[in-house]
Amino acid sequence: MSASEVRHAGINLGDSDAETHVQAGADVFGFWVFLMSDAVLFALLFATYGAMLAGTAGGPTPAQTYRLVPAFIDTLILLTSSLTFGMASVALKHGRGPRALLGWLAVTLVLGLAFLGFELRDFAVMIGDGAVPSRSGYLSSFFALVPLHGLHVAVGCLWIVVMMAQLRIFGRDERVKINVLRLGLFWHFLDIIWIAIFSVVYLPGLIR
């Protein structure tokens, strides 16, 4: 099978690295299977949150707990980080100098850490106001869903650091390129999950 006949959901490397493009077909598909299993986990947590939303037990309600501006800032940061990772993928595909690829990965890392910083500050404010997981079923389901996404972002940031180190040591060999493709899918997946959190958790919660 030629490189042009291979189709997968990662960035197409067929024009710049046909051998890696063929190998990426199976490897990226396998990673998609992992992402789908992760999506099922998040779907269950979304369903749990919806079922427990009314279970405030006389404690803080979503409208009393959520703040739109910080959540919106988090959304802008994460959307921008997907853009910068996309630029890193373009640099990888077109074989530009390692400085461009490393630079875009570094910017993505900074944005990911900024997202985590804002989110941790939001959690600290909620906890300071008495909105702790043990207060009600609603808050338990919230702290099961949203921090799990944050944990995924933290893992993604660590993965970026590892990839930057591998690029420094091994250069852009086949395995490094495929790992960057996997990381890109993971990072964009987290962006989609956060959009769902912002749309399903924060926006409706502000009017309850």
C-alpha positions as YAML, in Angstrom:
chain: A
units: angstrom
residues:
- id: 1
  name: MET
  ca: [0.00, 0.00, 0.00]
- id: 2
  name: SER
  ca: [1.46, 3.35, -0.97]
- id: 3
  name: ALA
  ca: [1.61, 6.30, 1.38]
- id: 4
  name: SER
  ca: [-1.03, 8.11, -0.65]
- id: 5
  name: GLU
  ca: [-3.48, 5.26, -0.03]
- id: 6
  name: VAL
  ca: [-3.12, 5.35, 3.74]
- id: 7
  name: ARG
  ca: [-5.75, 7.41, 5.54]
- id: 8
  name: HIS
  ca: [-5.82, 8.16, 9.22]
- id: 9
  name: ALA
  ca: [-7.04, 10.90, 11.53]
- id: 10
  name: GLY
  ca: [-3.65, 12.43, 12.23]
- id: 11
  name: ILE
  ca: [-1.82, 15.01, 10.13]
- id: 12
  name: ASN
  ca: [-0.92, 13.68, 6.68]
- id: 13
  name: LEU
  ca: [2.83, 13.14, 6.37]
- id: 14
  name: GLY
  ca: [2.64, 11.39, 3.00]
- id: 15
  name: ASP
  ca: [4.21, 14.25, 1.05]
- id: 16
  name: SER
  ca: [7.11, 14.84, 3.42]
- id: 17
  name: ASP
  ca: [7.79, 11.41, 4.99]
- id: 18
  name: ALA
  ca: [6.05, 8.53, 3.22]
- id: 19
  name: GLU
  ca: [7.55, 5.81, 5.43]
- id: 20
  name: THR
  ca: [6.41, 7.42, 8.68]
- id: 21
  name: HIS
  ca: [3.03, 8.16, 7.13]
- id: 22
  name: VAL
  ca: [2.43, 4.46, 6.44]
- id: 23
  name: GLN
  ca: [3.55, 3.44, 9.94]
- id: 24
  name: ALA
  ca: [1.37, 6.13, 11.52]
- id: 25
  name: GLY
  ca: [-1.77, 4.59, 10.04]
- id: 26
  name: ALA
  ca: [-1.90, 1.66, 12.47]
- id: 27
  name: ASP
  ca: [-0.33, 3.50, 15.40]
- id: 28
  name: VAL
  ca: [-2.68, 6.47, 15.26]
- id: 29
  name: PHE
  ca: [-5.71, 4.20, 14.88]
- id: 30
  name: GLY
  ca: [-4.70, 2.39, 18.06]
- id: 31
  name: PHE
  ca: [-4.45, 5.69, 19.89]
- id: 32
  name: TRP
  ca: [-7.92, 6.63, 18.64]
- id: 33
  name: VAL
  ca: [-9.24, 3.49, 20.35]
- id: 34
  name: PHE
  ca: [-7.72, 4.72, 23.61]
- id: 35
  name: LEU
  ca: [-9.27, 8.17, 23.15]
- id: 36
  name: MET
  ca: [-12.69, 6.64, 22.56]
- id: 37
  name: SER
  ca: [-12.41, 4.72, 25.83]
- id: 38
  name: ASP
  ca: [-11.51, 7.99, 27.54]
- id: 39
  name: ALA
  ca: [-14.50, 9.64, 25.88]
- id: 40
  name: VAL
  ca: [-16.76, 6.95, 27.38]
- id: 41
  name: LEU
  ca: [-15.37, 7.77, 30.84]
- id: 42
  name: PHE
  ca: [-16.12, 11.47, 30.38]
- id: 43
  name: ALA
  ca: [-19.58, 10.65, 29.02]
- id: 44
  name: LEU
  ca: [-20.36, 8.70, 32.20]
- id: 45
  name: LEU
  ca: [-19.19, 11.62, 34.33]
- id: 46
  name: PHE
  ca: [-21.30, 14.06, 32.31]
- id: 47
  name: ALA
  ca: [-24.31, 11.79, 32.85]
- id: 48
  name: THR
  ca: [-23.57, 11.59, 36.58]
- id: 49
  name: TYR
  ca: [-23.29, 15.37, 36.78]
- id: 50
  name: GLY
  ca: [-26.64, 15.78, 35.03]
- id: 51
  name: ALA
  ca: [-28.30, 13.31, 37.40]
- id: 52
  name: MET
  ca: [-26.83, 14.95, 40.51]
- id: 53
  name: LEU
  ca: [-27.32, 18.57, 39.44]
- id: 54
  name: ALA
  ca: [-30.40, 19.04, 41.60]
- id: 55
  name: GLY
  ca: [-28.79, 17.37, 44.61]
- id: 56
  name: THR
  ca: [-27.47, 20.52, 46.29]
- id: 57
  name: ALA
  ca: [-28.59, 19.40, 49.80]
- id: 58
  name: GLY
  ca: [-29.24, 23.02, 50.72]
- id: 59
  name: GLY
  ca: [-25.69, 23.98, 49.82]
- id: 60
  name: PRO
  ca: [-24.31, 26.23, 47.09]
- id: 61
  name: THR
  ca: [-26.10, 26.02, 43.75]
- id: 62
  name: PRO
  ca: [-24.35, 26.22, 40.37]
- id: 63
  name: ALA
  ca: [-25.40, 29.85, 39.93]
- id: 64
  name: GLN
  ca: [-23.86, 30.68, 43.31]
- id: 65
  name: THR
  ca: [-20.69, 28.70, 42.59]
- id: 66
  name: TYR
  ca: [-19.65, 29.36, 38.99]
- id: 67
  name: ARG
  ca: [-18.00, 32.48, 37.63]
- id: 68
  name: LEU
  ca: [-18.34, 33.06, 33.90]
- id: 69
  name: VAL
  ca: [-15.32, 35.29, 33.25]
- id: 70
  name: PRO
  ca: [-12.65, 32.89, 34.60]
- id: 71
  name: ALA
  ca: [-14.28, 29.95, 32.77]
- id: 72
  name: PHE
  ca: [-14.36, 31.98, 29.56]
- id: 73
  name: ILE
  ca: [-10.69, 32.92, 29.99]
- id: 74
  name: ASP
  ca: [-9.85, 29.23, 30.48]
- id: 75
  name: THR
  ca: [-11.73, 28.46, 27.26]
- id: 76
  name: LEU
  ca: [-9.84, 31.09, 25.27]
- id: 77
  name: ILE
  ca: [-6.51, 29.84, 26.61]
- id: 78
  name: LEU
  ca: [-7.22, 26.23, 25.71]
- id: 79
  name: LEU
  ca: [-8.57, 27.11, 22.26]
- id: 80
  name: THR
  ca: [-5.43, 29.15, 21.60]
- id: 81
  name: SER
  ca: [-3.28, 26.22, 22.73]
- id: 82
  name: SER
  ca: [-4.95, 24.03, 20.11]
- id: 83
  name: LEU
  ca: [-4.04, 26.62, 17.50]
- id: 84
  name: THR
  ca: [-0.41, 26.69, 18.60]
- id: 85
  name: PHE
  ca: [-0.24, 22.89, 18.60]
- id: 86
  name: GLY
  ca: [-1.67, 22.98, 15.10]
- id: 87
  name: MET
  ca: [1.20, 25.25, 14.09]
- id: 88
  name: ALA
  ca: [3.61, 22.75, 15.66]
- id: 89
  name: SER
  ca: [2.01, 20.00, 13.55]
- id: 90
  name: VAL
  ca: [2.44, 22.11, 10.41]
- id: 91
  name: ALA
  ca: [6.11, 22.61, 11.28]
- id: 92
  name: LEU
  ca: [6.47, 18.85, 11.74]
- id: 93
  name: LYS
  ca: [4.76, 18.03, 8.45]
- id: 94
  name: HIS
  ca: [6.75, 20.43, 6.31]
- id: 95
  name: GLY
  ca: [10.09, 19.58, 7.88]
- id: 96
  name: ARG
  ca: [10.88, 23.08, 9.04]
- id: 97
  name: GLY
  ca: [13.81, 23.63, 11.39]
- id: 98
  name: PRO
  ca: [13.59, 22.11, 14.86]
- id: 99
  name: ARG
  ca: [13.45, 25.59, 16.36]
- id: 100
  name: ALA
  ca: [9.98, 26.22, 14.88]
- id: 101
  name: LEU
  ca: [8.58, 22.91, 16.13]
- id: 102
  name: LEU
  ca: [10.11, 23.28, 19.58]
- id: 103
  name: GLY
  ca: [8.99, 26.90, 19.75]
- id: 104
  name: TRP
  ca: [5.33, 26.11, 19.05]
- id: 105
  name: LEU
  ca: [5.41, 23.21, 21.50]
- id: 106
  name: ALA
  ca: [6.85, 25.54, 24.14]
- id: 107
  name: VAL
  ca: [4.08, 28.10, 23.55]
- id: 108
  name: THR
  ca: [1.49, 25.31, 23.82]
- id: 109
  name: LEU
  ca: [3.07, 24.18, 27.09]
- id: 110
  name: VAL
  ca: [2.93, 27.71, 28.53]
- id: 111
  name: LEU
  ca: [-0.75, 28.02, 27.57]
- id: 112
  name: GLY
  ca: [-1.51, 24.62, 29.09]
- id: 113
  name: LEU
  ca: [0.16, 25.61, 32.35]
- id: 114
  name: ALA
  ca: [-1.70, 28.94, 32.31]
- id: 115
  name: PHE
  ca: [-4.98, 27.05, 31.93]
- id: 116
  name: LEU
  ca: [-4.11, 24.87, 34.91]
- id: 117
  name: GLY
  ca: [-3.15, 27.90, 36.97]
- id: 118
  name: PHE
  ca: [-6.45, 29.67, 36.31]
- id: 119
  name: GLU
  ca: [-8.42, 26.49, 36.96]
- id: 120
  name: LEU
  ca: [-6.65, 25.77, 40.25]
- id: 121
  name: ARG
  ca: [-7.34, 29.34, 41.36]
- id: 122
  name: ASP
  ca: [-11.04, 28.85, 40.53]
- id: 123
  name: PHE
  ca: [-11.12, 25.64, 42.56]
- id: 124
  name: ALA
  ca: [-9.45, 27.41, 45.48]
- id: 125
  name: VAL
  ca: [-12.10, 30.16, 45.41]
- id: 126
  name: MET
  ca: [-14.90, 27.58, 45.31]
- id: 127
  name: ILE
  ca: [-13.44, 25.64, 48.22]
- id: 128
  name: GLY
  ca: [-12.88, 28.86, 50.15]
- id: 129
  name: ASP
  ca: [-16.57, 29.65, 49.71]
- id: 130
  name: GLY
  ca: [-17.54, 26.28, 51.15]
- id: 131
  name: ALA
  ca: [-18.24, 24.54, 47.83]
- id: 132
  name: VAL
  ca: [-16.29, 21.37, 48.68]
- id: 133
  name: PRO
  ca: [-16.93, 17.92, 47.19]
- id: 134
  name: SER
  ca: [-18.35, 16.53, 50.43]
- id: 135
  name: ARG
  ca: [-20.99, 19.29, 50.69]
- id: 136
  name: SER
  ca: [-23.48, 17.76, 48.24]
- id: 137
  name: GLY
  ca: [-23.95, 15.24, 45.48]
- id: 138
  name: TYR
  ca: [-23.88, 18.04, 42.93]
- id: 139
  name: LEU
  ca: [-20.48, 19.28, 44.09]
- id: 140
  name: SER
  ca: [-19.13, 15.72, 44.27]
- id: 141
  name: SER
  ca: [-20.08, 15.16, 40.63]
- id: 142
  name: PHE
  ca: [-18.59, 18.52, 39.62]
- id: 143
  name: PHE
  ca: [-15.27, 17.74, 41.29]
- id: 144
  name: ALA
  ca: [-15.25, 14.29, 39.69]
- id: 145
  name: LEU
  ca: [-15.69, 15.72, 36.19]
- id: 146
  name: VAL
  ca: [-13.88, 19.04, 35.87]
- id: 147
  name: PRO
  ca: [-10.65, 18.28, 37.80]
- id: 148
  name: LEU
  ca: [-10.33, 15.02, 35.84]
- id: 149
  name: HIS
  ca: [-10.08, 17.11, 32.69]
- id: 150
  name: GLY
  ca: [-7.49, 19.28, 34.43]
- id: 151
  name: LEU
  ca: [-5.53, 16.14, 35.31]
- id: 152
  name: HIS
  ca: [-5.56, 15.18, 31.63]
- id: 153
  name: VAL
  ca: [-4.22, 18.64, 30.73]
- id: 154
  name: ALA
  ca: [-1.45, 18.22, 33.31]
- id: 155
  name: VAL
  ca: [-0.53, 14.86, 31.73]
- id: 156
  name: GLY
  ca: [-0.57, 16.55, 28.32]
- id: 157
  name: CYS
  ca: [1.82, 19.24, 29.57]
- id: 158
  name: LEU
  ca: [4.17, 16.57, 30.92]
- id: 159
  name: TRP
  ca: [3.94, 14.78, 27.59]
- id: 160
  name: ILE
  ca: [4.91, 17.98, 25.77]
- id: 161
  name: VAL
  ca: [7.99, 18.29, 27.99]
- id: 162
  name: VAL
  ca: [8.93, 14.68, 27.20]
- id: 163
  name: MET
  ca: [8.45, 15.26, 23.47]
- id: 164
  name: MET
  ca: [10.59, 18.40, 23.55]
- id: 165
  name: ALA
  ca: [13.33, 16.39, 25.26]
- id: 166
  name: GLN
  ca: [13.03, 13.59, 22.67]
- id: 167
  name: LEU
  ca: [13.22, 16.09, 19.83]
- id: 168
  name: ARG
  ca: [16.41, 17.49, 21.34]
- id: 169
  name: ILE
  ca: [17.96, 14.04, 21.78]
- id: 170
  name: PHE
  ca: [16.69, 12.00, 18.83]
- id: 171
  name: GLY
  ca: [15.61, 14.65, 16.35]
- id: 172
  name: ARG
  ca: [12.60, 14.07, 14.14]
- id: 173
  name: ASP
  ca: [12.89, 10.33, 13.62]
- id: 174
  name: GLU
  ca: [9.92, 8.07, 12.88]
- id: 175
  name: ARG
  ca: [8.96, 7.27, 16.45]
- id: 176
  name: VAL
  ca: [9.20, 10.88, 17.59]
- id: 177
  name: LYS
  ca: [7.01, 12.05, 14.73]
- id: 178
  name: ILE
  ca: [4.35, 9.43, 15.48]
- id: 179
  name: ASN
  ca: [4.40, 10.36, 19.16]
- id: 180
  name: VAL
  ca: [3.87, 14.00, 18.25]
- id: 181
  name: LEU
  ca: [0.88, 12.93, 16.13]
- id: 182
  name: ARG
  ca: [-0.56, 11.04, 19.11]
- id: 183
  name: LEU
  ca: [0.05, 13.98, 21.39]
- id: 184
  name: GLY
  ca: [-1.74, 16.25, 18.93]
- id: 185
  name: LEU
  ca: [-4.83, 14.03, 18.94]
- id: 186
  name: PHE
  ca: [-4.77, 13.93, 22.74]
- id: 187
  name: TRP
  ca: [-4.44, 17.70, 23.05]
- id: 188
  name: HIS
  ca: [-7.25, 18.46, 20.62]
- id: 189
  name: PHE
  ca: [-9.42, 15.84, 22.35]
- id: 190
  name: LEU
  ca: [-8.96, 17.73, 25.62]
- id: 191
  name: ASP
  ca: [-10.03, 20.92, 23.85]
- id: 192
  name: ILE
  ca: [-13.27, 19.24, 22.71]
- id: 193
  name: ILE
  ca: [-13.97, 17.92, 26.20]
- id: 194
  name: TRP
  ca: [-13.45, 21.38, 27.69]
- id: 195
  name: ILE
  ca: [-15.86, 22.94, 25.19]
- id: 196
  name: ALA
  ca: [-18.41, 20.35, 26.35]
- id: 197
  name: ILE
  ca: [-17.70, 21.23, 30.00]
- id: 198
  name: PHE
  ca: [-18.06, 24.95, 29.32]
- id: 199
  name: SER
  ca: [-21.29, 24.40, 27.36]
- id: 200
  name: VAL
  ca: [-22.91, 21.76, 29.58]
- id: 201
  name: VAL
  ca: [-21.60, 22.67, 33.05]
- id: 202
  name: TYR
  ca: [-20.76, 26.36, 33.26]
- id: 203
  name: LEU
  ca: [-23.18, 28.12, 30.91]
- id: 204
  name: PRO
  ca: [-26.39, 26.35, 32.02]
- id: 205
  name: GLY
  ca: [-25.22, 26.44, 35.66]
- id: 206
  name: LEU
  ca: [-25.09, 30.22, 35.71]
- id: 207
  name: ILE
  ca: [-28.84, 30.49, 35.18]
- id: 208
  name: ARG
  ca: [-29.90, 27.82, 37.67]
...
